Structure formats: structure tokens, C-alpha cells
Amino acid sequence: MTVPARVLAVADSDSYLKWTAGLLDHLPEDWSRRLAVVRSPITPSPEQIRSALNGTGSKDPAVVTARGLVRVITEHRPDVVLLGCTGPVVDTLSAMVLGRSRPVLVSGLPGISVPATERAWRFRSAADLFIVHSHHEVAEFTEIARRMGLPGRVGLARLPFLAPAEAAPVRDRVVFATQAKVPVERGQRESILLSLAALAERRPDLRVVVKLRALATEEQTHRERHSYQTLWDEMVAEGRVRAGLLTFDAGPMREHLAHAAGFVTVSSTAALEAIAASVPLLVLSDFGVGAEMINLVFADSGCLGTLADLERAEFRDPDPAWCAANYFHAPDADDWVGTLTDLVRTSRGGALPVPTRLVRRKGLLAEPKARLRLQLSPTMVRQLSGIRRAVRR
């Protein structure tokens, strides 16, 4: 039996906002919930916010500074603070939040987290509950916590956005989900675009869509060195490809998948959304399969394929046994809400452990600088970073 609780959830980027809003939808109905976006250099645009919240019960979250967030916590005194943010921001906000009150602190990761890393736990070392999304991840992160001597518990939650919209009457799209971090090299990204163009030439019955995480003027969770849209425009100008073959769109992934006949990525949590939507897929192996490509978890999935497979529209269905072990466990295996309920009871009894912070930034001004990044406007942060780089040169 749950106990009614007040939950304040905080996100800092588009991917974390999508994840955080989805988790809120799975809380008990009698729990109150608020959602806010903390201002930072990667604050999502209004359009990104609308896209991230598509299909969730959350609407119009307030965008606040870190100091404004502390004021909200002081005024509303939530039982639970869910920090759905990138690691450094979680660490900074943890110190600010726990310096004023002692709510149950929850954090986690918004997608595929194999292999588990100490770094992810280190930034979230003050968390009472660390949420991940497969039995595989629970085992690895629990072992890391034991090795690091952290009291925080690891909870299992099915990824909240693995509930696709109803399929469209006609499935006539191939959707390529980009990933900001991989592949790194310009030439590798151009080879993907060339194969997508070849598919579009060969299959005029299919609309080939490059699903962007952000437009050129928008920020995203991870910095992207070579924008696919910019590369494509340059390739068109050079005469290497024909204009109009590909469509670039940053709309909600669930809407694209509802129309998709096939899906392709190098590494993206959206591959799991495709599986949930019963869309055959390819996880490209041309650039390697491993931790550095963030696709190690797909090694035994039955979904690996090549650019040549993509050009022939030869997509795969995943292995059912792999699905059961990775992200598609039975719903009743989820234990994070029960664990959170226990922690709320413990908190009300005043028995939560003293929080741990493992990150120690170097220099007297390191902590103030980390907080300042969450106080200044993103534009000012970028300007100051540019000045600092110029001074160093």
C-alpha cells in the first residue's frame, strides 16, 4: 500500500525531460506531482519541450534557475525530489537541495545504460534511489554501489515511453534516429547519409526521415560535432546527392514510428521505442559494436545490420529472449514505486541516511562556478566560455 506523497521533478534537457515526465505518469494516482525545467546551457527550446512531453500527462513546466528551484522546494516542501538531469547538474543540485531540507532524492538514467559506469553513480551518489531499466542494469549498478560503499538503492522501471501510439493506416517511412555522440567522424556520418539517399532512390514508395534530436539552433543533452542536416546541405551543394531525397524532422519520435515501415540507428534508445511499436529495425554495426559506440547491449539482439542492409531495406525483428532480459521485462517486475514508497516512510520517520557526495571539484571557485552555470542565461554562459577560451589561447 502506498502513502500519498508530494513529488517535485526537475529536468535539464530534452531527453531527460521526456524520461522524467514519463516516470511521473507512473506514480500512484493520489500522489501530487510538479514538473520544472532547470535553466542551463542545454535548456530545451519551447518546441523541444512540447515534443518531449508529447503523450505524457505533463504540460507547460516552469523554467527556473537553480536558486528559483530551491525557493520552490522551500515553499512546497516536497517529500520526493526527482532530479532527471545530466550528472554534473544532479551533483550541483543535490548539494543545494540537501542543504535546505531532506526530501527523498531520486535520480537515474533516461535510456540504455550498458555497460554501467562508476561515473554515472558518482555524480548521483547522494541519491536514495537510482532508477534504471533492465535486470541487466540493476545487477551492474547495484554491484557498483556496493563496491563504492553507497547506501542508495537501485530501482527497476520499464522505460516510460515504451508505450507507442496507435499505428497509422499506412506505414511508409524509414526513420533514422540520430545520436549526438556516435559515430564521431564526419566521413562516417556522410556514409550513413549516402546509404539513406541510396535507399530513397531505390524505394520511392518510402519516405526516408532523418529524425533529429534538435534543430541547428537548438541545444541537446550531448554536443554534436557534425550535424546531419548541415552535412546533407553541404553534400547537396557539392552535387554528391540529390536534393529532396531525405526529410529532416525534429518532431515527436512516437508519431514517426506510428508511420514507420523500418527504423535504423547507430545507437539510440529510440531503437527500443521501435521494438515496442513493432517496427522492424537495424542497429548499424559498420562502425563497431561496443561500449564506445553505446550499442554493446544490442550485440545479441538479432537487430545488428549494415549500411548495405539499409540500402536494401532489410530490417530485423529482435530476439524475444533478448527483449525479456533487456528493457521488455514483465510490468510486475518493476519495483521502483514500491521502493520509493518505503523511502518516503523512512524519511517521515527521520531515518534516511546521511547523503553522500563523491564528486569533489578542484579549486576554491569550482563549486560556485558550477552553480553559476545554472543561474546565468544559456547565452551568457556560452559567451563567458568563449571569452575564457580566448584568454587561454
Backbone torsions as a table, in degrees:
resi	resn	phi	psi	omega
1	MET	NA	130.9	-178.5
2	THR	-84.4	164.4	174.4
3	VAL	-114.6	132.6	179.5
4	PRO	-57.0	137.6	-177.4
5	ALA	-143.7	159.3	176.5
6	ARG	-103.4	127.0	-175.5
7	VAL	-121.3	129.2	171.0
8	LEU	-112.5	121.1	179.4
9	ALA	-109.5	140.4	-175.8
10	VAL	-130.8	132.7	176.9
11	ALA	-127.5	159.0	-179.8
12	ASP	-126.3	-8.7	-178.4
13	SER	-146.1	171.9	-176.0
14	ASP	-63.0	-44.6	-177.4
15	SER	-68.9	-39.9	177.6
16	TYR	-69.2	-32.6	178.4
17	LEU	-66.0	-43.3	178.1
18	LYS	-59.2	-45.2	-179.6
19	TRP	-66.2	-46.5	-176.3
20	THR	-64.4	-44.5	178.9
21	ALA	-62.7	-37.6	177.9
22	GLY	-64.6	-40.3	177.7
23	LEU	-63.1	-41.0	179.8
24	LEU	-57.9	-35.0	-179.2
25	ASP	-66.4	-17.7	-177.5
26	HIS	-100.3	5.1	175.8
27	LEU	-75.2	158.5	176.5
28	PRO	-55.6	146.2	-175.0
29	GLU	-61.1	-29.9	-177.0
30	ASP	-87.5	7.9	175.1
31	TRP	-91.1	135.0	175.0
32	SER	-84.3	151.0	-175.8
33	ARG	-145.7	142.0	174.7
34	ARG	-130.5	147.1	179.7
35	LEU	-127.7	134.0	178.0
36	ALA	-136.1	155.0	172.9
37	VAL	-111.2	124.3	178.1
38	VAL	-85.7	131.6	-177.0
39	ARG	-68.8	133.4	-178.2
40	SER	-158.7	176.5	178.3
41	PRO	-62.5	-14.8	-179.9
42	ILE	-115.0	25.5	177.7
43	THR	-56.5	128.9	179.0
44	PRO	-69.0	150.2	177.3
45	SER	-72.3	165.6	176.1
46	PRO	-53.9	-39.4	179.5
47	GLU	-68.4	-39.7	176.8
48	GLN	-64.0	-37.8	178.0
49	ILE	-63.0	-46.1	178.8
50	ARG	-60.8	-41.4	-179.8
51	SER	-66.1	-42.8	-178.7
52	ALA	-64.7	-33.7	-176.5
53	LEU	-89.7	-2.9	-179.9
54	ASN	-58.3	126.4	179.0
55	GLY	86.4	0.1	178.0
56	THR	-108.1	171.8	178.2
57	GLY	-86.7	-0.7	-177.2
58	SER	-90.9	143.3	179.6
59	LYS	-140.2	142.8	168.7
60	ASP	45.8	62.0	177.3
61	PRO	-68.9	146.1	175.6
62	ALA	-71.0	141.5	172.9
63	VAL	-100.7	118.3	-172.8
64	VAL	-128.5	156.9	171.1
65	THR	-77.8	169.6	177.3
66	ALA	-60.1	-40.8	178.9
67	ARG	-66.0	-38.3	176.6
68	GLY	-64.5	-35.5	177.4
69	LEU	-63.7	-42.6	177.9
70	VAL	-61.3	-37.9	177.2
71	ARG	-62.6	-41.7	178.7
72	VAL	-61.3	-42.6	180.0
73	ILE	-65.3	-41.3	179.4
74	THR	-63.6	-39.7	-177.3
75	GLU	-76.7	-39.1	-172.2
76	HIS	-102.4	-14.9	175.5
77	ARG	45.4	64.3	179.1
78	PRO	-67.0	151.2	173.8
79	ASP	-74.8	-30.3	-175.0
80	VAL	-133.0	134.0	170.3
81	VAL	-117.1	116.8	178.9
82	LEU	-99.6	111.2	-179.4
83	LEU	-95.8	90.6	177.1
84	GLY	-90.9	73.6	-172.0
85	CYS	-138.6	166.5	173.1
86	THR	-62.7	156.1	-171.8
87	GLY	-51.6	-54.1	-178.9
88	PRO	-59.0	-35.3	178.8
89	VAL	-70.5	-39.8	175.5
90	VAL	-58.7	-44.4	-179.5
91	ASP	-62.2	-44.7	-179.5
92	THR	-65.7	-46.8	-179.1
93	LEU	-67.8	-33.6	178.0
94	SER	-57.1	-45.2	-179.1
95	ALA	-64.5	-38.6	-178.6
96	MET	-71.8	-42.1	-178.2
97	VAL	-68.7	-48.7	-175.8
98	LEU	-74.3	-12.2	175.3
99	GLY	-77.8	-13.9	-177.3
100	ARG	-111.0	-28.4	-175.9
101	SER	-156.8	-177.5	177.3
102	ARG	-134.6	68.2	171.5
103	PRO	-74.6	167.8	169.4
104	VAL	-68.7	127.6	-177.0
105	LEU	-103.4	125.1	-177.7
106	VAL	-123.0	140.6	173.3
107	SER	-147.6	-171.7	-179.4
108	GLY	166.8	-166.7	-176.4
109	LEU	-126.4	139.3	-168.3
110	PRO	-88.6	12.2	-177.7
111	GLY	-167.0	-145.7	-177.9
112	ILE	-69.8	128.2	-175.3
113	SER	-131.5	41.3	178.0
114	VAL	-114.4	126.5	0.4
115	PRO	-79.1	153.0	175.7
116	ALA	-66.2	149.8	-178.1
117	THR	-130.3	148.9	174.1
118	GLU	-63.6	-33.9	-177.3
119	ARG	-59.3	-43.1	-179.9
120	ALA	-60.7	-41.8	178.8
121	TRP	-71.5	-36.3	-175.6
122	ARG	-61.1	-44.6	178.3
123	PHE	-66.4	-25.7	-176.7
124	ARG	-109.9	25.7	-173.4
125	SER	-64.7	-21.5	179.5
126	ALA	-82.8	-6.8	-175.3
127	ALA	-70.3	137.7	172.6
128	ASP	-80.9	-26.7	179.5
129	LEU	-139.1	127.6	-179.9
130	PHE	-114.2	115.7	-173.5
131	ILE	-97.2	127.4	173.2
132	VAL	-132.1	-174.7	-160.3
133	HIS	-133.0	13.9	173.8
134	SER	-151.8	158.3	176.5
135	HIS	-58.8	-37.6	177.9
136	HIS	-57.4	-49.5	-178.7
137	GLU	-67.4	-39.3	178.7
138	VAL	-58.4	-46.1	-178.6
139	ALA	-62.3	-44.2	-176.5
140	GLU	-69.9	-44.3	-178.4
141	PHE	-72.2	-30.6	175.4
142	THR	-65.4	-41.1	178.7
143	GLU	-66.4	-38.9	177.9
144	ILE	-63.6	-43.5	178.7
145	ALA	-60.7	-41.9	178.6
146	ARG	-62.5	-42.8	-178.0
147	ARG	-67.1	-33.1	-178.4
148	MET	-89.9	-4.3	178.8
149	GLY	72.7	31.4	-178.2
150	LEU	-92.3	137.5	-179.6
151	PRO	-81.3	-13.2	-176.8
152	GLY	-61.5	147.2	-179.6
153	ARG	-100.2	152.5	179.2
154	VAL	-103.9	126.6	-179.1
155	GLY	-113.0	148.8	-179.9
156	LEU	-101.2	127.7	175.1
157	ALA	-138.4	131.2	172.2
158	ARG	-63.4	138.0	179.9
159	LEU	-51.1	125.2	-168.4
160	PRO	-68.1	-15.9	-177.6
161	PHE	-101.6	19.4	177.1
162	LEU	-91.2	43.8	176.0
163	ALA	-129.9	88.9	-170.7
164	PRO	-69.9	157.3	172.4
165	ALA	-70.3	162.3	179.4
166	GLU	-60.5	137.1	-177.3
167	ALA	-63.0	142.8	177.3
168	ALA	-72.0	156.4	-179.9
169	PRO	-58.7	-32.8	-179.7
170	VAL	-122.2	127.7	175.1
171	ARG	-105.5	105.5	-173.6
172	ASP	-135.6	24.7	179.3
173	ARG	-120.6	148.1	163.3
174	VAL	-111.4	123.5	-174.4
175	VAL	-108.4	122.3	173.0
176	PHE	-101.6	117.3	179.1
177	ALA	-92.7	117.7	-179.5
178	THR	-76.9	159.6	174.1
179	GLN	-134.1	128.2	-172.6
180	ALA	-64.3	-34.7	-170.4
181	LYS	-87.2	-32.1	-176.4
182	VAL	-136.2	150.2	-10.0
183	PRO	-70.5	158.0	-172.6
184	VAL	-82.2	-43.2	-169.4
185	GLU	-75.8	143.4	178.0
186	ARG	-57.2	-45.7	-178.2
187	GLY	-61.1	-36.5	178.6
188	GLN	-64.6	-41.4	179.9
189	ARG	-68.9	-37.4	176.9
190	GLU	-63.8	-36.7	-179.6
191	SER	-65.3	-34.4	175.9
192	ILE	-65.0	-46.2	179.8
193	LEU	-62.2	-38.5	178.3
194	LEU	-63.5	-40.6	178.9
195	SER	-69.5	-37.5	175.8
196	LEU	-63.5	-40.2	178.0
197	ALA	-65.1	-39.9	178.5
198	ALA	-63.5	-40.2	176.3
199	LEU	-61.6	-44.6	-179.2
200	ALA	-63.0	-38.0	177.4
201	GLU	-66.5	-41.2	-175.8
202	ARG	-75.4	-32.5	-175.1
203	ARG	-123.9	77.7	-179.6
204	PRO	-65.7	-11.8	177.5
205	ASP	-77.6	-10.3	-178.4
206	LEU	-110.4	137.5	173.7
207	ARG	-93.4	118.7	-176.7
208	VAL	-94.6	117.1	-173.1
209	VAL	-114.1	127.6	171.0
210	VAL	-94.6	107.8	-177.3
211	LYS	-85.6	108.6	-177.9
212	LEU	-87.0	148.2	172.6
213	ARG	-79.7	-25.6	-179.4
214	ALA	-157.9	149.1	171.6
215	LEU	-73.8	169.2	-175.3
216	ALA	-58.5	-27.7	-177.3
217	THR	-92.0	-0.3	-175.7
218	GLU	-109.6	157.6	176.8
219	GLU	-94.8	161.5	173.4
220	GLN	-143.3	176.5	-172.5
221	THR	-56.5	-43.7	-179.4
222	HIS	-117.8	142.7	-179.9
223	ARG	-71.0	137.3	-178.1
224	GLU	-109.9	121.9	-177.4
225	ARG	-73.9	-41.4	-175.8
226	HIS	-126.7	104.2	179.4
227	SER	-69.4	131.5	178.9
228	TYR	-61.7	-38.9	-178.9
229	GLN	-65.5	-41.6	177.7
230	THR	-65.5	-43.5	178.7
231	LEU	-60.1	-43.0	-179.5
232	TRP	-62.0	-45.3	179.7
233	ASP	-59.4	-40.0	179.0
234	GLU	-67.9	-39.9	179.5
235	MET	-66.5	-36.8	175.9
236	VAL	-64.1	-45.4	-179.1
237	ALA	-62.5	-31.1	-180.0
238	GLU	-82.8	-7.2	-179.7
239	GLY	80.5	15.7	-178.3
240	ARG	-81.8	-25.0	178.3
241	VAL	-139.4	164.2	-178.3
242	ARG	-94.1	130.6	-179.9
243	ALA	-59.1	146.2	175.6
244	GLY	88.4	-5.0	-179.0
245	LEU	-69.6	-36.6	-176.9
246	LEU	-113.6	150.9	174.0
247	THR	-110.8	132.3	177.9
248	PHE	-108.5	126.6	-173.9
249	ASP	-146.2	141.0	178.6
250	ALA	-113.5	19.9	-179.2
251	GLY	-71.7	-179.7	-178.3
252	PRO	-60.5	133.0	-179.8
253	MET	-60.7	-39.3	-176.1
254	ARG	-60.7	-32.7	179.1
255	GLU	-71.8	-38.4	176.8
256	HIS	-65.3	-42.7	-177.9
257	LEU	-66.1	-29.4	177.7
258	ALA	-62.2	-23.8	-179.4
259	HIS	-106.2	3.7	-168.6
260	ALA	-87.4	135.8	170.6
261	ALA	-96.0	-18.2	179.2
262	GLY	-160.5	157.1	-176.8
263	PHE	-138.0	145.3	179.1
264	VAL	-144.6	145.8	176.3
265	THR	-158.4	163.7	169.0
266	VAL	-89.6	-42.9	176.4
267	SER	-166.1	115.0	178.0
268	SER	-162.3	140.7	174.0
269	THR	-60.6	-22.6	177.7
270	ALA	-59.9	-20.6	174.6
271	ALA	-59.3	-35.7	178.0
272	LEU	-70.2	-35.8	175.3
273	GLU	-63.2	-38.1	178.1
274	ALA	-63.9	-43.3	178.3
275	ILE	-60.4	-45.2	179.6
276	ALA	-62.3	-30.6	-179.9
277	ALA	-88.7	6.3	-179.5
278	SER	59.5	37.2	176.7
279	VAL	-100.8	120.8	176.8
280	PRO	-61.3	149.6	-169.9
281	LEU	-144.2	169.2	172.0
282	LEU	-133.1	131.1	167.6
283	VAL	-106.4	112.3	-170.6
284	LEU	-67.7	130.6	-179.0
285	SER	-107.1	1.7	-174.6
286	ASP	-59.7	-28.3	-174.4
287	PHE	-104.0	9.8	178.6
288	GLY	110.4	157.3	176.2
289	VAL	-127.9	114.9	-177.9
290	GLY	174.9	-176.9	-177.2
291	ALA	-61.3	-37.0	-176.6
292	GLU	-68.2	-23.1	178.1
293	MET	-97.4	1.3	178.1
294	ILE	56.6	33.6	179.6
295	ASN	-132.7	14.5	-177.6
296	LEU	-56.6	-37.1	-176.0
297	VAL	-61.8	-22.6	-178.0
298	PHE	-87.7	4.0	-173.4
299	ALA	-56.3	-38.9	-177.4
300	ASP	-110.0	20.9	-173.0
301	SER	-81.9	-19.6	-173.7
302	GLY	83.7	6.2	-175.9
303	CYS	-106.3	-4.1	-178.4
304	LEU	-67.7	142.7	177.9
305	GLY	-160.3	-177.1	-173.4
306	THR	-119.9	171.4	175.1
307	LEU	-61.5	-33.2	176.7
308	ALA	-63.9	-40.3	175.5
309	ASP	-61.7	-40.5	179.4
310	LEU	-60.9	-45.3	-178.0
311	GLU	-62.5	-25.8	178.4
312	ARG	-95.6	3.3	-178.9
313	ALA	58.1	39.3	179.1
314	GLU	-97.4	91.0	-177.7
315	PHE	-96.0	165.7	-172.6
316	ARG	-121.5	156.1	168.0
317	ASP	-103.6	138.4	-174.7
318	PRO	-73.3	157.6	177.4
319	ASP	-70.7	127.1	-177.7
320	PRO	-59.3	-37.8	-179.9
321	ALA	-65.6	-39.3	177.0
322	TRP	-62.7	-42.7	180.0
323	CYS	-58.7	-43.8	-178.0
324	ALA	-63.5	-33.3	-179.4
325	ALA	-86.3	-17.2	-173.0
326	ASN	-132.8	93.4	167.4
327	TYR	81.8	-12.7	-180.0
328	PHE	-118.3	39.2	175.6
329	HIS	-67.1	166.3	179.1
330	ALA	-63.9	140.5	-178.5
331	PRO	-55.0	-33.4	-177.8
332	ASP	-73.9	-3.2	175.1
333	ALA	-80.9	-18.6	178.6
334	ASP	-61.1	131.5	-178.4
335	ASP	-126.2	4.7	-171.0
336	TRP	-69.0	-35.8	179.7
337	VAL	-68.6	-40.9	177.0
338	GLY	-62.9	-42.6	177.9
339	THR	-64.0	-41.0	179.3
340	LEU	-64.6	-39.6	177.7
341	THR	-61.0	-43.7	177.5
342	ASP	-60.8	-40.5	-179.5
343	LEU	-67.5	-36.3	176.7
344	VAL	-63.2	-43.2	177.5
345	ARG	-61.3	-42.9	179.3
346	THR	-62.9	-41.1	179.4
347	SER	-62.6	-42.8	-179.3
348	ARG	-67.6	-21.8	174.7
349	GLY	-88.8	1.3	178.2
350	GLY	71.5	25.9	-173.3
351	ALA	-114.7	16.1	175.7
352	LEU	-66.8	145.2	180.0
353	PRO	-68.0	158.3	174.4
354	VAL	-63.0	127.3	-177.0
355	PRO	-64.5	148.8	179.9
356	THR	-108.5	135.1	171.6
357	ARG	-125.0	114.3	-176.6
358	LEU	-92.4	-23.2	-178.4
359	VAL	-75.5	125.0	176.2
360	ARG	-124.3	102.0	-178.7
361	ARG	-74.8	144.4	-175.0
362	LYS	-84.5	139.6	176.5
363	GLY	97.6	149.2	-177.5
364	LEU	-64.6	-30.1	-175.5
365	LEU	-96.8	3.4	-174.3
366	ALA	-63.1	-48.0	-179.2
367	GLU	-64.6	-49.0	177.1
368	PRO	-58.2	-37.4	179.5
369	LYS	-65.1	-39.6	179.5
370	ALA	-63.3	-38.9	179.0
371	ARG	-72.5	-34.8	-178.4
372	LEU	-63.1	-33.6	178.3
373	ARG	-60.3	-27.0	179.9
374	LEU	-94.4	-2.9	179.3
375	GLN	-102.2	-39.7	-178.3
376	LEU	-77.5	159.7	175.4
377	SER	-68.3	149.8	178.1
378	PRO	-53.5	-37.9	179.6
379	THR	-62.3	-44.3	-179.8
380	MET	-66.4	-37.5	177.6
381	VAL	-60.7	-43.9	-179.8
382	ARG	-66.8	-38.1	178.4
383	GLN	-64.3	-43.7	179.0
384	LEU	-65.1	-37.5	177.9
385	SER	-64.2	-39.5	178.0
386	GLY	-64.8	-40.8	177.1
387	ILE	-63.1	-44.2	-179.0
388	ARG	-61.6	-42.1	178.5
389	ARG	-64.3	-39.7	179.4
390	ALA	-64.0	-41.1	178.8
391	VAL	-63.4	-42.2	179.7
392	ARG	-61.7	-40.8	179.9
393	ARG	-66.0	NA	NA
